Each structure stands twice: as C-alpha cells, then as structure tokens.
Amino acid sequence: MKLVTFSTQERIPKPGMLLTETDEILDLSGSYKSTLHALQSPDPVRPDPARPDGARFARRDVRLHAPLSHPPRIFCIGLNYRDHAMESNLELPKFPVVFFKMTTAILGPEETILLPRETSEPDYEAELAVVIGKGGYRIPAGRAMEHVYGYTILNDVSARDIQFSTSQWSLSKSLPTFCPMGPSIVTRDEVADPQTLRIQLSINGETLQDSNTRELIFGIPDLIAYISSLTPLLPGDILSTGTPSGVGFARNPKRWLRDGDRVSITIDGLGTLSNPVAAE
C-alpha cells in the first residue's frame, strides 16, 4: 500500500492511497484527518481499492504533497554508508551520528528547492527514510521492524559552508525547502528487504549517486534500537538513514546545487522524488 497526501482544485491537503494498477488516488479523508492520523490510528488502513467511502482521482489531476507535512520529529543519520565514509576520508563511526532536520524544511514532490543567499555551498543527499508506525522506548533490535510503518524517499539538502563551520548540523540542514520528501509512504509489507535497495540520484539526467542500502553501516533495526534507547520513538517519527557516496562536496570539482537544476532520487520499490531548483 502507498499512502500519499494530495490536493485537488480545492487545494486542501488530504490523505489518500495510491492505486498503482489504475494510477489513481483514493481519497481517505472520510476516515482520517491526515496521513499522519491514518498511520497513528489503531484501526490500520486497509489496502481495499473497492472501499465505497472515498472518491477516486486520476493521479495526473492531483497535486502530491510531502506524505507527512508535520511528523513529530525527523531523525537523520550522518556518515552511515561505507562508500560515503571512504569518499569523505573519515573512519567508520562506532555509534550512529544523529542530528535533526526541522519540519519547517519539508517540501513535496515537484516543489522547488530554493537556494538562499545565506549559503554558497548547497548540496544534495539521497536517503531512504523509515516511517515509524508504533512508538516505543528501549526497543530491542530483534523487535525493531515491528515498529516500522513504511518507507519513503528524503533528500537531505545541506548548506555545507554552514554545516562545516560548527559541530552542530541541524540548522544547516533545516533551511526552508531543504527537506524534499515523497512521493508516498510505501508500507513495510511491500518492501521485502529495505537493506538491498538500489538508491540513485541524478541532476539534469546525470547520475551522481548510485549505491545500495546494503552499504549501510548501521542497519534499520540497530538505528531504531539505538535511538529508542535514549528517547521514546513516536508514531509518525521519520528516521532518515544516511546518504551514499557521490555527494557534491566530495567531488572534484565540487558540485553544488545550482539555479535551474532538477534533482531526482529513485529507490527500488519507492518510486522517484523529483524537485526543480531555483535561486531565491
């Protein structure tokens, strides 16, 4: 099942289900206030395209938004791919490097990443993001996947000059529009193994990142166990698992995001998240 947030001509975001067979969106707003409400509900959303309580819309006739516009928190993991650690000339971390992106940075598919004047080194990062369905505290790694609702794509856009000027990363990762996400939340049952997924990023059709989630240093169960050992996880929390090699700051010459670019991230089974880029 693929959950989305969409709007029609009324421009009011609604929760929906993407019906891939017919390329339609099934309106779920009769049962749920939002996509976050749907995944937090004790009565789980059922993948029943025949349900009578929702209108259907052709996908081409709706606007897709970020599937979660106000998640409780966005946890991000730094330096969590072996190939990225190698290109950065850094030792593999002994513990997960955790920072936050603020929800005010969230952006939907096809919305524009704005490059503000405060940074001259905006970078891209393709990431697999985990959406927590069932919260918990001190979750053992062996039970961690029971707490996963599904997966989405996240672009951890980063202002590198701001990031590398301090040891605290969150502000440099949280400028407005610096958290593109989507196009949907693919439920856990549709992804057989989230740690064998090809992950690619291209700019203007040129592939710059091409790796596989098997390169993760800390896998999803270990990340859930580690973070929940320190703070309770909440339904709707997002855990973005890190980026592979090929980022702009590690290239020679460096490749920053530029006005007029189009960034596209594709992950096996999750679709493609694409965003244009413009100078503010």
C-alpha positions as CSV (number, residue, x, y, z in Angstrom):
1,M,0.0,0.0,0.0
2,K,1.2,3.5,-0.8
3,L,-0.1,6.4,1.3
4,V,0.0,9.9,0.0
5,T,-1.0,13.4,0.8
6,F,-2.7,15.1,-2.1
7,S,-4.9,18.1,-3.1
8,T,-7.3,18.8,-5.8
9,Q,-8.6,22.1,-7.0
10,E,-9.8,22.9,-3.5
11,R,-6.1,22.9,-2.5
12,I,-6.8,21.3,0.8
13,P,-4.3,18.6,1.6
14,K,-6.0,15.2,2.1
15,P,-4.8,11.7,2.9
16,G,-5.0,9.2,0.1
17,M,-4.0,5.8,-1.2
18,L,-2.1,5.5,-4.5
19,L,-3.7,2.7,-6.6
20,T,-0.8,1.8,-8.8
21,E,-2.8,-0.5,-11.1
22,T,-5.0,2.3,-12.3
23,D,-2.7,5.2,-11.5
24,E,-5.4,6.8,-9.3
25,I,-5.6,8.3,-5.9
26,L,-8.3,7.0,-3.5
27,D,-9.4,9.8,-1.1
28,L,-9.2,8.7,2.6
29,S,-10.3,11.9,4.1
30,G,-13.7,10.5,5.0
31,S,-11.9,8.2,7.5
32,Y,-8.7,10.1,8.5
33,K,-7.9,13.8,9.1
34,S,-4.4,13.4,7.6
35,T,-1.8,10.8,6.6
36,L,-0.2,11.1,10.0
37,H,-3.6,10.4,11.6
38,A,-4.0,7.4,9.3
39,L,-0.7,5.8,10.4
40,Q,-1.3,6.7,14.0
41,S,-4.8,5.1,14.0
42,P,-5.3,1.9,16.0
43,D,-7.5,0.8,13.1
44,P,-5.0,0.3,10.3
45,V,-5.6,1.5,6.8
46,R,-6.6,-1.5,4.7
47,P,-5.5,-1.8,1.1
48,D,-9.0,-2.1,-0.3
49,P,-9.5,-0.2,-3.5
50,A,-13.1,-1.2,-3.6
51,R,-14.0,0.7,-0.3
52,P,-17.0,2.9,-1.0
53,D,-16.2,5.8,1.2
54,G,-13.7,7.6,-1.0
55,A,-13.7,9.3,-4.3
56,R,-11.0,8.5,-6.9
57,F,-8.9,10.9,-8.8
58,A,-6.5,10.4,-11.7
59,R,-3.0,10.9,-10.5
60,R,-2.4,13.4,-13.2
61,D,-5.2,15.6,-11.9
62,V,-4.0,16.0,-8.4
63,R,-1.0,17.6,-6.7
64,L,1.1,15.4,-4.4
65,H,2.5,16.9,-1.2
66,A,5.0,15.5,1.1
67,P,3.3,12.4,2.6
68,L,3.9,13.8,6.1
69,S,4.0,17.6,6.5
70,H,4.2,17.6,10.3
71,P,5.8,14.5,11.6
72,P,6.7,14.6,15.3
73,R,10.5,14.5,14.5
74,I,12.9,13.9,11.7
75,F,16.0,12.0,12.9
76,C,18.8,11.9,10.4
77,I,22.0,9.8,10.4
78,G,25.3,11.1,9.3
79,L,28.1,9.1,7.7
80,N,26.1,5.9,7.6
81,Y,27.3,4.4,4.2
82,R,30.7,2.7,3.9
83,D,31.2,4.2,0.5
84,H,30.4,7.7,1.7
85,A,32.8,7.4,4.7
86,M,35.5,6.4,2.2
87,E,34.9,9.3,-0.1
88,S,34.9,11.7,2.9
89,N,38.2,10.2,4.2
90,L,36.7,9.5,7.6
91,E,36.8,6.5,9.8
92,L,33.6,4.4,10.2
93,P,31.7,5.7,13.2
94,K,31.4,3.5,16.3
95,F,28.0,4.8,17.1
96,P,25.3,6.4,14.9
97,V,25.8,10.1,14.3
98,V,22.3,11.6,14.9
99,F,21.0,15.0,14.1
100,F,17.6,16.6,13.3
101,K,16.0,18.3,10.4
102,M,13.2,20.7,11.3
103,T,9.7,20.1,10.0
104,T,9.6,23.6,8.5
105,A,12.1,22.4,5.9
106,I,9.7,19.8,4.5
107,L,8.9,20.0,0.7
108,G,6.8,17.9,-1.5
109,P,7.4,16.3,-4.9
110,E,7.9,18.7,-7.8
111,E,8.0,21.7,-5.4
112,T,11.0,24.0,-5.8
113,I,14.2,23.7,-3.7
114,L,15.1,27.4,-3.0
115,L,18.8,28.3,-2.7
116,P,19.0,31.2,-0.2
117,R,21.7,33.8,-0.1
118,E,22.9,32.6,3.3
119,T,24.8,29.6,1.6
120,S,27.0,29.3,-1.4
121,E,27.5,25.5,-1.0
122,P,24.1,23.8,-1.2
123,D,24.5,20.1,-1.5
124,Y,22.2,17.1,-2.2
125,E,21.9,13.8,-0.3
126,A,19.7,10.9,-1.5
127,E,18.3,8.9,1.5
128,L,16.0,6.1,2.4
129,A,13.7,7.2,5.2
130,V,11.9,5.0,7.7
131,V,8.5,6.0,9.0
132,I,7.7,4.7,12.5
133,G,4.2,3.3,13.0
134,K,4.3,2.0,16.5
135,G,6.2,4.0,19.1
136,G,8.3,2.6,21.8
137,Y,11.1,3.1,24.3
138,R,14.2,0.8,24.5
139,I,13.1,-1.3,21.6
140,P,15.3,-4.3,21.1
141,A,16.8,-4.7,17.6
142,G,15.1,-8.1,17.3
143,R,11.7,-6.4,17.5
144,A,12.5,-3.1,15.8
145,M,10.9,-3.9,12.4
146,E,7.6,-4.4,14.2
147,H,7.7,-0.6,14.8
148,V,8.2,0.3,11.1
149,Y,5.1,1.5,9.2
150,G,6.8,2.0,5.9
151,Y,9.4,3.9,3.8
152,T,9.8,7.0,1.8
153,I,12.5,9.0,-0.1
154,L,14.1,12.0,1.5
155,N,16.6,14.5,0.1
156,D,18.8,15.8,2.9
157,V,19.7,19.1,1.3
158,S,22.6,20.6,3.2
159,A,24.3,24.0,3.4
160,R,27.8,22.7,3.6
161,D,29.5,26.0,4.4
162,I,27.2,26.4,7.4
163,Q,27.5,22.8,8.3
164,F,31.3,22.7,8.4
165,S,31.5,25.9,10.4
166,T,30.2,24.2,13.5
167,S,29.9,20.8,15.1
168,Q,26.1,21.2,15.3
169,W,24.5,20.3,11.9
170,S,20.7,20.7,12.4
171,L,20.4,24.4,11.3
172,S,22.5,23.8,8.2
173,K,20.1,21.0,7.2
174,S,16.9,22.9,8.0
175,L,16.7,25.9,5.8
176,P,13.3,26.3,4.2
177,T,12.7,23.7,1.4
178,F,15.8,21.7,2.4
179,C,13.8,18.5,3.2
180,P,12.1,17.2,0.0
181,M,10.2,14.0,0.8
182,G,7.9,11.6,-1.1
183,P,6.2,10.8,-3.3
184,S,4.5,8.3,-1.0
185,I,4.9,6.1,2.1
186,V,5.3,2.5,1.0
187,T,4.1,0.2,3.7
188,R,6.6,-2.3,5.2
189,D,4.8,-5.3,3.7
190,E,5.6,-4.2,0.2
191,V,9.4,-3.9,0.7
192,A,10.9,-7.4,1.2
193,D,14.3,-6.2,2.3
194,P,14.9,-2.5,2.8
195,Q,18.6,-3.1,3.0
196,T,19.0,-4.4,-0.5
197,L,17.6,-1.4,-2.4
198,R,19.3,0.4,-5.2
199,I,19.4,4.2,-4.5
200,Q,20.2,6.7,-7.2
201,L,20.3,10.5,-7.5
202,S,20.6,12.4,-10.8
203,I,20.8,16.1,-11.6
204,N,19.6,17.1,-15.0
205,G,19.7,13.5,-16.1
206,E,23.4,12.9,-14.9
207,T,23.7,10.2,-12.3
208,L,25.8,11.4,-9.4
209,Q,24.8,8.9,-6.7
210,D,24.3,5.2,-7.4
211,S,24.6,2.7,-4.5
212,N,22.7,0.2,-2.5
213,T,21.3,0.2,1.0
214,R,23.4,-2.9,1.8
215,E,26.2,-0.3,2.2
216,L,24.6,0.9,5.4
217,I,27.0,0.8,8.4
218,F,24.1,0.8,11.0
219,G,21.1,-1.1,9.7
220,I,17.5,-0.1,10.4
221,P,17.0,-2.4,13.4
222,D,20.2,-1.1,15.0
223,L,19.2,2.5,14.4
224,I,15.8,2.0,15.9
225,A,17.3,0.2,18.9
226,Y,19.9,2.9,19.5
227,I,17.7,6.0,19.2
228,S,14.9,4.4,21.2
229,S,17.4,3.5,24.0
230,L,17.8,7.3,24.5
231,T,14.4,8.8,23.6
232,P,11.0,7.1,23.1
233,L,10.0,6.9,19.4
234,L,6.6,8.2,18.4
235,P,4.2,7.1,15.7
236,G,5.0,9.2,12.6
237,D,8.6,9.9,13.5
238,I,10.9,9.8,10.5
239,L,14.3,8.2,10.5
240,S,16.4,9.1,7.5
241,T,19.2,6.6,7.2
242,G,22.0,8.5,5.6
243,T,23.4,9.0,2.1
244,P,25.8,7.0,-0.1
245,S,28.8,8.3,-2.0
246,G,28.7,10.8,-4.7
247,V,27.6,13.9,-2.8
248,G,28.7,17.3,-4.1
249,F,31.2,18.3,-1.5
250,A,33.3,15.2,-2.1
251,R,33.6,15.7,-5.8
252,N,36.5,17.3,-7.7
253,P,35.5,19.8,-8.7
254,K,32.7,20.2,-6.1
255,R,29.2,20.1,-7.5
256,W,26.8,22.4,-5.6
257,L,23.1,22.7,-6.5
258,R,22.5,25.5,-9.0
259,D,19.7,27.6,-10.2
260,G,17.8,25.7,-12.9
261,D,18.8,22.2,-11.8
262,R,16.4,19.3,-11.5
263,V,17.2,16.7,-8.8
264,S,15.7,13.2,-9.0
265,I,16.1,10.4,-6.5
266,T,15.0,6.9,-7.3
267,I,14.9,4.0,-4.8
268,D,13.8,0.5,-5.7
269,G,10.1,0.0,-4.9
270,L,9.6,3.5,-3.6
271,G,9.4,5.5,-6.9
272,T,11.1,8.7,-7.8
273,L,11.2,12.0,-5.9
274,S,12.0,14.9,-8.2
275,N,12.4,18.6,-7.5
276,P,13.4,21.7,-9.5
277,V,16.0,24.1,-8.0
278,A,15.9,27.9,-8.1
279,A,17.9,30.7,-6.6
280,E,15.9,32.6,-4.0
